Amino acid sequence: MIVLDTFAAIVSGLIIFPACFTYGVSPNSGPSLIFETLPNIFNNMPLGRLWGMLFFVFMSFAALSTVLGVFENILSCCRDITGWSRRKACLINGIALSLLSMPCVLGFNCWSRVKLAGLDIMGMEDFLVSNCLLPLGALIFVLFATLRNGWGWKNFMTEANTGRGWKVQNWMRWYITYILPLIIFSLLVMGIISVFK
């Protein structure tokens, strides 16, 4: 799954960005790059239907593997907090996931004319997740993992250094505690400002 996910991401980048410059499309136009630009590109190439089908099949597998990984974390957190069985947590979270995904499902058809701050539904969801939630979550995690009132540096190092692979060194503490939160905060602010340009 990891190889397929990475392969789909690399191939999509190798296809999308050169095609943007070839067809005069802005590379930062968001989710419409995949769902509007790529079908037009596949229509103009030899065996386009075959390559288009393969690309979207691989992209579906990549999306499915990502959703499964994220959903498993949600299930685990829900079960830890509530004490529910796996079946009950799956049922309730599955219903919630189905309802919360409706704007994404309807964003290119029934709600395609809906605009929020100049963005369509998919653009707004992309903005909220990429520019707001991911940097904010990373900032909260870094602060929680390093501050004394949160997890604390020693506990973070013990957990991070479990298993094989690269280890967190004590000399990284100053950077992770002070510099990294500033970098993440600046990315958060720049991402929010970008939508109002």
C-alpha positions in Angstrom: 0.0 0.0 0.0 2.8 2.4 0.9 4.5 1.8 -2.5 1.3 2.2 -4.4 0.4 5.4 -2.5 3.9 6.9 -3.2 3.8 5.8 -6.8 0.4 7.4 -7.4 1.6 10.7 -5.8 4.8 10.8 -7.8 3.1 9.9 -11.1 0.4 12.5 -10.5 3.0 15.2 -10.0 4.9 14.1 -13.1 1.7 14.3 -15.1 -0.1 17.3 -13.6 2.7 19.9 -13.4 4.1 19.6 -17.0 0.5 19.5 -18.3 -0.4 22.7 -16.4 2.4 24.6 -18.2 1.5 22.9 -21.6 -2.2 23.8 -21.4 -1.7 27.2 -19.6 -3.4 26.1 -16.4 -2.4 27.6 -13.0 -0.6 24.9 -11.0 -2.1 26.2 -7.7 -5.8 25.9 -8.8 -6.5 23.2 -6.2 -8.6 20.0 -6.5 -9.8 21.0 -10.0 -6.4 20.1 -11.4 -7.2 16.4 -11.0 -10.9 16.3 -11.8 -11.1 18.9 -14.6 -7.6 19.3 -16.1 -6.5 15.7 -16.2 -9.5 14.3 -18.1 -8.8 16.9 -20.8 -5.2 16.0 -21.0 -6.0 12.3 -21.3 -8.4 13.0 -24.1 -5.6 14.6 -26.1 -3.0 11.9 -25.8 -2.6 8.5 -27.5 -4.3 5.7 -25.6 -5.6 8.5 -23.3 -8.6 6.4 -22.0 -6.3 3.6 -21.0 -3.8 5.9 -19.2 -6.6 7.9 -17.6 -8.3 4.8 -16.4 -5.0 3.4 -14.9 -4.2 6.8 -13.3 -7.6 7.1 -11.6 -7.6 3.5 -10.5 -4.2 4.0 -8.9 -5.4 7.3 -7.3 -8.4 5.5 -5.9 -6.2 2.9 -4.2 -4.0 5.6 -2.8 -7.0 7.5 -1.5 -8.5 4.3 0.0 -5.3 3.4 1.8 -5.0 6.9 3.2 -8.7 6.9 4.4 -8.2 3.5 6.0 -5.1 4.7 7.9 -6.8 7.9 9.1 -10.1 6.1 9.9 -8.2 3.6 12.1 -6.7 6.4 14.1 -10.2 7.9 14.6 -11.6 4.5 15.7 -8.8 4.0 18.1 -9.2 7.4 19.7 -13.0 7.0 19.9 -12.7 3.6 21.5 -10.1 4.9 24.0 -12.3 7.8 25.0 -15.7 6.1 25.1 -14.9 2.4 25.8 -17.1 1.3 22.8 -16.7 -1.9 21.0 -15.0 -1.9 17.6 -18.3 -2.7 15.9 -20.1 0.2 17.6 -17.3 2.7 17.0 -17.2 1.6 13.3 -20.9 2.0 12.9 -21.1 5.5 14.5 -18.0 6.8 12.9 -19.0 5.3 9.5 -22.3 7.2 9.7 -20.5 10.4 10.7 -18.0 10.0 7.9 -20.7 9.5 5.3 -22.6 12.6 6.5 -19.4 14.8 6.7 -18.3 13.7 3.2 -21.5 14.9 1.6 -20.1 18.4 0.7 -17.2 16.7 -1.0 -19.5 14.4 -2.9 -21.9 17.2 -4.0 -19.1 19.8 -4.6 -18.8 19.2 -8.3 -22.4 18.6 -9.1 -25.4 19.9 -7.1 -23.4 22.4 -5.1 -21.0 23.4 -7.8 -22.3 27.0 -7.8 -21.9 27.5 -4.1 -19.0 29.8 -3.3 -17.5 30.7 0.1 -14.9 33.4 0.1 -14.5 33.0 -3.7 -13.9 29.3 -3.4 -16.1 26.4 -4.4 -16.8 23.6 -1.9 -13.8 21.5 -2.9 -11.5 24.6 -2.8 -12.8 25.5 0.7 -12.3 22.0 2.0 -8.8 22.0 0.5 -8.1 25.4 2.1 -9.5 24.3 5.6 -7.5 21.0 5.7 -4.3 22.0 4.0 -3.9 25.6 5.2 -5.6 25.5 8.6 -6.2 22.1 10.2 -2.9 20.4 9.2 -0.6 23.3 10.4 -2.7 23.9 13.5 -2.6 20.2 14.4 1.1 20.1 13.9 1.6 23.2 16.0 -0.6 21.7 18.8 1.3 18.4 18.7 4.8 20.0 18.8 3.8 22.2 21.7 2.1 19.3 23.6 5.1 17.0 23.0 7.7 19.5 24.1 6.2 21.7 26.9 6.4 20.8 30.5 2.6 21.2 30.9 2.0 18.8 28.1 3.8 15.5 27.5 7.2 16.8 28.3 10.5 16.4 26.4 11.7 13.2 28.2 8.4 11.4 27.6 8.4 12.5 24.0 12.0 11.3 23.5 11.2 7.9 25.1 8.1 7.4 22.8 9.8 8.7 19.7 12.9 6.6 20.1 10.9 3.3 20.6 11.7 0.8 17.8 14.2 1.0 15.0 15.2 3.9 12.8 16.5 7.4 13.4 16.4 8.5 17.0 15.5 11.9 18.4 18.7 13.4 20.0 18.8 15.6 23.0 20.5 18.4 21.0 17.3 18.7 18.9 15.3 19.9 21.9 16.0 23.7 21.4 15.1 23.5 17.7 11.9 21.4 18.2 10.8 23.4 21.3 11.4 27.0 20.0 12.2 27.1 16.2 9.8 24.5 14.8 6.7 26.1 16.4 7.6 29.4 14.9 8.1 27.8 11.4 4.7 26.0 11.7 2.9 29.1 13.0 4.3 31.2 10.0 3.1 28.5 7.6 -0.4 28.7 9.2 -0.5 32.4 8.9 0.8 32.4 5.3 -1.8 29.8 4.4 -4.7 31.8 5.9 -3.5 35.0 4.2 -3.2 33.3 0.8 -6.9 32.8 0.5 -7.6 36.5 0.8 -5.2 37.6 -2.0 
